[in-house]
Amino acid sequence: MPRRRLAALLLVALSALTACSAGPSTRPVIAVRGEGGQTPTAPPTGAREVPPLENYRTTTTWSPCTEQTRARMGSTAPAGDHSYECARLTVTLDAPSRPGRGNLGMALLRVGTGGSALVVVGDPDGEPGTLRAARLAASLPPAVLSTFTLIGVDRRGTGKSDGVECVPEVARAGIVESDPDATSQDRLLESIGRASQECVLELENRLTAVDSWRAAADLEQLRLALGVNHLNAIGIGDGSKVLTLYASRYPDHVGRMVFDGAPDPALDVPGAAEARAVAAEATFAAFEKDCVLRSCALGADAAKRFTALLTALRAKPLRGPDLDLTPGTATSAALAALADRSRWPALADAIVAAENGDAAPLTAFVLPQVVDEHDDPPRLDPGIVTGCNDTTTRIPPELVAGLTEDWRAKHPLFGAWHARRLLLCGPFPVPQPERAPKLTSAPPVLVLTTATDPVTPQGGSERAAQALPAGVVVGWQGGGHGALGQSACASQAAEEFLVNARVPTNGTVCPP
């Protein structure tokens, strides 16, 4: 066996041992002060003034990419006449074994006519930031697009940036198709082990350089390329964590920032996973109520029918060209759909189609995780690699087995699925974490929360805001992952903050 491959395999082994309407809200733009009429608490001390806006100047070469971008978004491309331009920025790889060395290409997209730059950063396992910026351009208030140019970033390892595509196809399928209620973890563990082995061999030094710490440094290089003193940005979900790290590392360059859902900084890995399971159950309940209001095909028994579908698939999976529709696939698909409120009607129809033997509509929700789709690499790979590089926690299978039983009883739809996902990082190398400087002073940061968010639960996002020197919370009483473009009230609060530097009252509540 070649020496390099043997060394990589040993690294894997050692690491294992170490270790309403379903569309945008059409309700009037109304905001109230806190629940029960209580006066919201004031934001923490340590606030600086909101920085002034400044025009960006960039020597980066941009070229038209409207047609390619719409092709990447497929049938869900937003209507409108926005045009897009794309570019690449070279950033420093900075792998732990080779600090300050190496290069990595980062994909950018810009849309809008404003003179100031507003960067969009997303989740590592979600839609790439370039596409998220294109969608936001179609849903944000017009004043935002006339004041700013949105600049979407495919964070390292994702989308059109130098990507992470190292998990074998059979392992991706094994992870997604694995039944959360299976009596044995063996198939899932085998798939995860194969994924880690191939990623170590394929990526070598790059493997441990794909994390949120270095994604924050990429944003500093982007700020310099834009020729501005302050970075204005929107963080979607885990992108908010990247912006928090950016603020800690480069506090003098923090501009106007909006966090649209933020990960909980207080919970440990199992605690955060269970919180997401609880939130997913609440989101499905909201989806079920929405079904009743819309008189959807599932009727008033969405939870019962979905559970019955899982039982039927356990007895007889529906075969497909890329993925079989199993209980694991169906659960993963449902979670992906619940995160996007605009797709709730399609989720209801897809469950009904699966009941009738048509797997394709439901499987389509999870296909971007496992196959190259519209020229974008699978999202599962960078999601796993980034997540495992962002934590030193490795949870042994025997403990996961106990949590699975416990959470299955407490959270019957999604508890077991979230417990089993705790196995993903087991055989991956344990990172050497960087210690972020304590952030003691910063401009106000607007943190938008969503009442039933299955990805960044509301309570965790509120704690993320409390951990900031001047976090200001606006809570939308809706469902899905993120409020921007879904709640007119939340979007208006973001507009006032970004465009006019008007900081909303902390604890403002927006109607569903």
N, C-alpha and C positions, 0 to 999 in steps of 0.2 A: 504494500500500500504506500502511495506517495507520502512523504514526510508531512507536507502541509495539510493534506486531508486527514492524516492520523492526528495531528495536533488539533485540528478543528473538532474532530470527534471527541477527543479528550476534554476539550473545553466544554462541550455539551454535557458530558458525563459529570464533570466536576461541578458545573453550575447546578445540575439536578440535585446533587448531594448537598449543596449549600442552601439550598433553598426551603242646542242652538243650530245654526247652519254649519255645515262642514267646511265651507269656504271662509275667506276673510270676514271678520266681524263687520256686520252692517249696522250694529247698534249705534246710537248717537255717541259722540265723543264726550263722555261724562267721566269725571274723576272725583272720588270722594276721599276723605281723610281718614285712613285707617278703618279697621273693622269695628263695628259696634259704635261708630261715632267717636272713637278715642282719638286723641291727638297723637300723631306719629312722633316717635322719638327723633331727636335731632341727630344728624350724621356725626361720626366721631370727629374729634379735634385733629388738627394736623392738615387742614385743607389749605391749599394755595388757590390763587385766583385762576379762573379758566383762561388758558393761554389764548392770545389773539390768533386769528387766522392769518396764514401767509401763503402766497402763491408758490407752487412747486415748480422747479425747473429741473429737467432731467436730460441727460445726454444719451439715455438708453434709446435704442432703435426700436420703434414700434411699427407694426405692419397690420393691415386690416385682417380680421379673422372672424367676421360676422357669420359667414356661411358655415365655417368649421365649428364655431361655438354652438350654433343652433343645431347642427348635426349631433354634437356631443350631448345636448340636452334632449334630443329625440322628440317623441310626441308630447313631452311635457314642457317644451320650450314656450316661454311666455309670449303673448301677443304684443305687438308694438313695433315701432320702427327704430329701436335703438341700434346703433352700430357699435362694434367692438373692435378694439385693437389689442394685439398680443405682443409680448416681448419676453426675453429671458435675461435673468440677472445671475451672474456668477458670484457665489458666496463661498465662504471657507468651510470645508468639510469638518475640520477640527475634531477628528476621532480621538477618544481618550488615549489611545496608544500613539497618536501622532498629533499632539496639540498644535493648533495654529497652522496646520499643513493640509494640503489637498483642496480640491475644488468640487463644487456641486452646482448644477444648473437649477435655477428656480423659475418656474413659469409664472407670468403675470398677465393680467387682462385689465384693460381700463375701459370705462364707459361713463359718460356724463360730460358736461360742458363747463363745470366749475373750475375756478383757478386753484382751489386748494385740494390737496390729496386726502382721501379717506380710505384707508387700507381695510380689507375684509379678510379675516382669518377664521377658518372653520375647524371642524372635527377631523381627526386623522382617519377615521373610518367612515366619514360621511361624504357628501358631495364635495368635490374639490372647491377651494376658495374662489377660483376663477369663475366657475359656473354659479356659485352662490352669489357672487357680486353681480353677475348678469341677471339673475332672478330678482335680487334686491332692487336693481335699477328699474324694474317694471312695477314694483310695489311700494317703494318709498315715496313720500310726498315730493312733488316736483321741485320745491325749493331746495331740497337736499341735492338734487342732480344739477341744479343751476349754480349752486354754491361750491359743490365738490365734484371732483372726478373720482368715482369709485375705482379702487385698484385692488382687484382680487388676487390673492396669493395662493398658489398650490404649495402648501407647506412641505418641507423636505420629506421625501418618500411618497408623496401623493400626486395624483393627477398627472399633469404634463411635466412636472419637475422630475429631476433624476429620481426615478421611482424605486420602490421596494416591491419586487415581484419575485419572491423566492419560495413561496409555499407551493409544493406540487399540487396539481389539480385534484388528484385523488385525496390528498389530505384536506384541501379546502372542502371538498364534498363531504368527507368524513366528519369534519367539525360541524358543518351546518346541518347535515342530515341526522346527526346523533340524537337519539330520543332522550329528552331530559328525564323521562320516567323509566328508562331502561334499568334493569336490576344490576347490570354490570357497567363499569366505566371503561372496560378494556378497549372498545373500538375508538372511543374518543381519545383515550390516552395514547393509543397507537398513532392516531392521526396527528396529535399535537407533537409527539416525539419525532415523527417524520418531518413535520414542519420546522421544528427548531433545528434539527440536524441539517436540513438543506439550506436554511437561511444562514447558518453559521458558515457553511461551505461556500455558498454563493456570494454572500456579501462581505465576508472577511472583516476588514477594518471598518467598513461602512456600517455594519450591523449596529454597533453601539453608539453610532453618531446620529441615529434617527430618534430624536427625543424633543421634548418641549423646551429644554434648556437651550439647545442649539437653535431651535426654531425662533426663540426670542432674539438670539444674536443675529439671525438672518434678517429680522425686522430692523435691527439697527443698521445693517448694511443697506437695506432698502431705504431707510430714512436718509442716509448719506447720499444715495443715488438720486433721491428726489430733491436734494438740495434744500431741505427745510430744517428748522431748529426743533420742531416738535412733531411727534408722530400722532396723527389723528387716526383712530381705528375703531372698527366694530369687531368684536369677538363673538363668534357663534359657538355656544357650548364649550367644548374643550379649548377652542381658540381663546376663550377668556382667560384660561390658565396661562396660555402663552403670553398674553398681554400683561397679566399680573407679574409674571417673571420678568418681562421687559421693563415694567415700572420699577421693580426691585433693582434691576441691574443698571438701568439708565434713567434714574428718577428726574434728571434735569431735562429730559427730552420727551416727557409725557405730555401729549396734547389732549384733545377732546376724545374721550373713549366711552364707548357704549358696550356693555356686556349683555348679550341676549341669551340668558341662561348661563350659569357658571357652576363648575364642579364644586362640591363641598370640600373645603380645606380642612375640616375638623375630623371627619370620620376616617377610620382605617379602611383597608381594602374590602374586607368582608362587610363592614358596616355600610360602606357606600354601595356595594352590590345589593344588599338587602333593601336599602332605601330606594334603589331603582326598581326593585321588584314590587315594592309597595306602591310606588308611583305608577308603574305600568298597570297594576290592577285597577287603580283609580282612573287611569286614562281609558282603559277598556270599558269601565263603567260609564264614563262620559260618552264614549263612542256608542255604547248601547242606548243611552238616553237620546243621543242624536239620531240614532236609527229610528226610534219611535217617533220623534218629532218629524222626521222626513218620510215616515211610512216606507222605510226601506225594505228590501226583500227579505231581510233576516227577521223582521218583526220585532217583538218585544223579548225574544229569547236568544239574543246574540251569544251570551256566555254559554248557555246550555248547548246551543247548536255548534259553537266552536269546540267545546269539550267533546261533544259527540263525534265531530269530524276527526279530532285527534285520536279518539278510540278506534274509529274506522280505519284511519291511516296506519295505526299500529298493527292492525290485523292484515291490511292489504295496502301497501304504499302505491302511489300512482307514479309510474315510471316516466322519466323525462329525458331529453337529449343531454342536458347539462347537469341537472339535479333531479333526484327523485323527490316527490312530495311526500315526506315522512312527517311524523309529529314534530321533529326538530326543525325541519324546513318550514313547516306551517307556523310554528311559534316564532321563528326568526323573521318570517315574512310579516306576521302580524305586528311585531314590535317595530319593524321598519316602517310600516304603514301608519301605525299609531303616532309615530313621531312627526308625521307630515299631515296636519289637519286637513289640508286641501284634498288629500287622497282617501279620507275616510269613506266617502261613498263608493270608491273603487274597491276598498277593502271588503265592504259588505257584499258587493257583487261577486268578488273573487271567492269568498267563503261559500256562497251559494253555488258558484260554478264548480268548486272542488267537491261539494256534496254530490253534484251530478256527474262526477268523473272527469272534469276538465281541470287539470292541474296548472295550466299555463298562467292564468291571471294571478293566482296567488304566488306561484314561484317567481313571477316577474319582479315582485317587490324585493327579493333577496338576491337576484341574479347579479347585480352590480358588485356584490361582495365576493363573488367566486369566479366571474368570467370577465374577459376583456369586453367592454361594452362601449360602443361609440368612441373607440380609440382611447379609452381610459382604462388603465390596468385595474385588476381586482382590488377592492377596498379592504378586504380582510387582512391582507398582508401588512400594509402600513399601520392598520389599526392595532394588530397584535404586537408588532415590533415596537411601535411608539409606546403603547401601554405598558409593555414589559420593561422597556428602558426607563420609564418614568417612575418605577417603584422597585424597591428591593424585596418586597414581600413575595414569598413563594409558599403556597399552601399545599400541604401533603394530601394525597388522594383520600386517606382515611378520614381526615378532618372534613374534606369536601363531602364525603359520603354522608357524614352526620348532618352537615348543614343542609344537604339536599333533602333528606328526610324531614328535617325540621321546617324548612321553608316551603316544601311541598304542602305540608299541612296548613301552614299559616297563609300562604299566598298561592292558591291552587292553580292559577293559570300560568304564572310566570316565575314562581319561586324556585322551582327545580332548575329551570333554564339558567337563571342568574347564578345559582349555586355552582352548577357545572362549569360555567365560564371561568370560575376561579382557578380551574386547572390549567388555563391557557399558558400562563407564564412559567409553570413548573420546571420544564427542562431548558428554558432560555437562560443565557448568561446573566448573572446578577450584576447590575450596573454599579459603578462607583459614583454615588450621587454628589452633585455639586451643592454647595450650601448657598442659598440665595441670601443676599444682604437684607436686613430688616427694612421694610418700607415704612418710614416714619412721617413722611410729608409728601403730599401729591395733590394735584388739582382734583376737583370732584369727578367721580366716575359714576355714570348712570348705569345701574344694574336692573335689567328687565327680568322679571320672573313670570312664570306661567303656572297656574294653579295645579294642573295635572300635566306635568312634563315628564315623560318616561325616561329621558336621557339625563337631564339635569334637574332633579326634583326641586320644587320651590323652596323648601326649608334649607337645602344646601346652598342654593343661590343667595338666599338671604344671609346665611352665615359668611359666604364669600364677600358680600358687601360689607358686613360688619368688620371683617378682617382688614379692610382697606382704610387708609387714613380718612377718606372722605367719600365713602360709598353711599349712594343715594338710590333707594329702591322704588321702582314703580312696578306694581304687581297686576298682571292681567288675569282675570278670573276665567280664562279659557283653557283649552287643552291642546296638546301637541308640543313639539320641541321648538320653542321660540315664539316671541310675540311680534317681532318686526314684520310688517307687511300683512299680519293677520289681525291685529287689533289696531283700529284707527286711533284710539286713545294713546296706546303705547307708542305708536309711530309718530304721533304728534308731539309727544313728550320728547322723543329722540330728535325730531326736527328742531324744536325750540332750543334744545341743549346744544346740538351740533351747529346750527346755523346762527342762532342769536345769543348763545352762551347763557341762556336762562335755565337755571338749575331747578327742577321741580321739587315740590315738597316731599321729603323722605316719608315713605309709607303710603304714597298715593296709590289708590286702587282703581283699576280700569274694569268696566263691566265685561261680561262674556260676549 
